[in-house]
Amino acid sequence: MKYFELATLSTVIFGAGKIAADLEAWLQAGQGQLVGAWFSDVGQLNEVYVLRGFGEAESLLAERERLVRAQNPFGCMEHLLSYDCQSCRSLDFMPTPPSGALGPVYEIRSYGMKMNGLMPTMEKWEAALPKRNEYSPCVAAFYGIDGAPRLTQIWPYESLEARSKARGQSVADGNWPPKGGPDWLLPDMTSTVAMPMAFSPLN
């Protein structure tokens, strides 16, 4: 998978359960490979996140075209308030995102980057991430290829307690964040704790 799309669906209250079956059917009918699907639990509530991978940019664009022309976007317009789709690519050194039971707690973090921040950020992450992965693995790290420069990461944990322990200990040990890495980031940062939907390959 060379290209990825992270879609954020803003739904009605308790919308994740209401849209699950129709969303799954929509995804199965389209192109691309589903990597993960989650609903927000801590942070901005009533959101659903869908991550798909594509072998070619043309497939990603075809799916975007299918979406904007649809009478029933994502198959669940009845419960959908809005959506946002971001195109991205993995940091150069990151492997293909895995599948399986790595959660069930997932943290989706997104940082704004300085306009010339991608290459130095990637260099510093490549040096620091292997050590950070010893505390808990990063399953995906992407840079945006549309919109403002940004870095998005997905981290699985067994529990919220495990998240706090891994993050706290890696910082206390001086192994995270990457040394000099924050110098290339902006204060525009978000973090959401999300749980996998029943059909998510990452669960």
BELSUL-V917329 format. One record per residue. N is the residue number from 1. RES is the residue in one letter. PSI is psi in radians with two decimals (* if undefined). Layout:
# BELSUL-V917329
((N	RES	PSI) (N	RES	PSI))
This chain:
# BELSUL-V917329
((1	M	2.12) (2	K	-0.51) (3	Y	2.66) (4	F	2.71) (5	E	2.21) (6	L	1.94) (7	A	2.34) (8	T	2.09) (9	L	2.08) (10	S	2.16) (11	T	3.02) (12	V	2.99) (13	I	2.33) (14	F	0.57) (15	G	-0.48) (16	A	-0.79) (17	G	-0.55) (18	K	-0.52) (19	I	-0.11) (20	A	-0.93) (21	A	-0.78) (22	D	-0.65) (23	L	-0.78) (24	E	-0.75) (25	A	-0.70) (26	W	-0.80) (27	L	-0.70) (28	Q	-0.49) (29	A	-0.19) (30	G	-2.95) (31	Q	2.97) (32	G	2.93) (33	Q	2.19) (34	L	2.19) (35	V	-0.77) (36	G	2.72) (37	A	2.28) (38	W	2.79) (39	F	2.54) (40	S	2.46) (41	D	-0.62) (42	V	2.20) (43	G	-2.44) (44	Q	1.96) (45	L	2.93) (46	N	0.62) (47	E	2.62) (48	V	2.41) (49	Y	2.30) (50	V	2.13) (51	L	2.13) (52	R	2.61) (53	G	2.63) (54	F	2.48) (55	G	-0.54) (56	E	2.65) (57	A	-0.56) (58	E	-0.64) (59	S	-0.72) (60	L	-0.79) (61	L	-0.61) (62	A	-0.68) (63	E	-0.67) (64	R	-0.68) (65	E	-0.73) (66	R	-0.69) (67	L	-0.87) (68	V	-0.39) (69	R	-0.14) (70	A	2.46) (71	Q	-0.41) (72	N	1.35) (73	P	2.33) (74	F	0.21) (75	G	0.16) (76	C	0.65) (77	M	-0.49) (78	E	-0.56) (79	H	0.17) (80	L	2.24) (81	L	-0.66) (82	S	2.94) (83	Y	2.77) (84	D	2.26) (85	C	2.24) (86	Q	2.29) (87	S	2.46) (88	C	2.96) (89	R	2.66) (90	S	2.57) (91	L	2.54) (92	D	-0.59) (93	F	-0.06) (94	M	2.42) (95	P	2.98) (96	T	2.35) (97	P	2.41) (98	P	-3.09) (99	S	2.91) (100	G	-3.11) (101	A	1.55) (102	L	-0.24) (103	G	-2.37) (104	P	0.10) (105	V	2.19) (106	Y	2.34) (107	E	2.21) (108	I	1.97) (109	R	2.43) (110	S	2.30) (111	Y	2.41) (112	G	2.49) (113	M	2.67) (114	K	2.74) (115	M	-0.48) (116	N	0.47) (117	G	-0.20) (118	L	-0.94) (119	M	-0.78) (120	P	-0.62) (121	T	-0.78) (122	M	-0.70) (123	E	-0.75) (124	K	-0.62) (125	W	-0.71) (126	E	-0.64) (127	A	-0.62) (128	A	-0.44) (129	L	-0.65) (130	P	-0.70) (131	K	-0.70) (132	R	-0.60) (133	N	-0.32) (134	E	-0.42) (135	Y	-0.72) (136	S	2.51) (137	P	2.56) (138	C	2.06) (139	V	-0.31) (140	A	2.45) (141	A	2.10) (142	F	2.68) (143	Y	2.51) (144	G	2.49) (145	I	0.16) (146	D	2.84) (147	G	-2.79) (148	A	2.66) (149	P	2.35) (150	R	2.81) (151	L	2.21) (152	T	2.37) (153	Q	2.66) (154	I	2.18) (155	W	2.18) (156	P	2.60) (157	Y	2.70) (158	E	-0.48) (159	S	2.97) (160	L	-0.59) (161	E	-0.72) (162	A	-0.64) (163	R	-0.87) (164	S	-0.71) (165	K	-0.82) (166	A	-0.79) (167	R	-0.80) (168	G	-0.76) (169	Q	-0.67) (170	S	-0.61) (171	V	-0.79) (172	A	-0.60) (173	D	-0.09) (174	G	0.31) (175	N	-0.03) (176	W	2.51) (177	P	2.98) (178	P	2.38) (179	K	2.10) (180	G	-0.13) (181	G	-0.82) (182	P	-0.30) (183	D	-0.38) (184	W	0.13) (185	L	2.84) (186	L	2.82) (187	P	-0.17) (188	D	1.54) (189	M	2.43) (190	T	2.66) (191	S	2.26) (192	T	2.33) (193	V	2.17) (194	A	2.72) (195	M	2.54) (196	P	2.51) (197	M	2.82) (198	A	-0.53) (199	F	0.11) (200	S	2.25) (201	P	-0.61) (202	L	2.05) (203	N	*))
